[in-house]
């Protein structure tokens, strides 16, 4: 499956991967992540059930605390 994440192309991802599976694959913690898929925000409550499709464009934002 071919998808674009933050402007980078990934062509080695398995078909039927969920957003949650992608986060595991990329070793990103889902608690501090916001994801936009094809210009629509993906709710954290749907990460498990949102299946990625060939050609999807994702923007992943990782929040970092500080002060």
Secondary structure as UniProt FT lines:
FT   STRAND          3..5
FT   TURN            6..7
FT   STRAND          8..10
FT   TURN            15..16
FT   HELIX           19..25
FT   TURN            26..27
FT   HELIX           30..32
FT   STRAND          33..37
FT   TURN            38..39
FT   STRAND          40..42
FT   HELIX           44..46
FT   TURN            47..49
FT   TURN            54..55
FT   STRAND          57..62
//
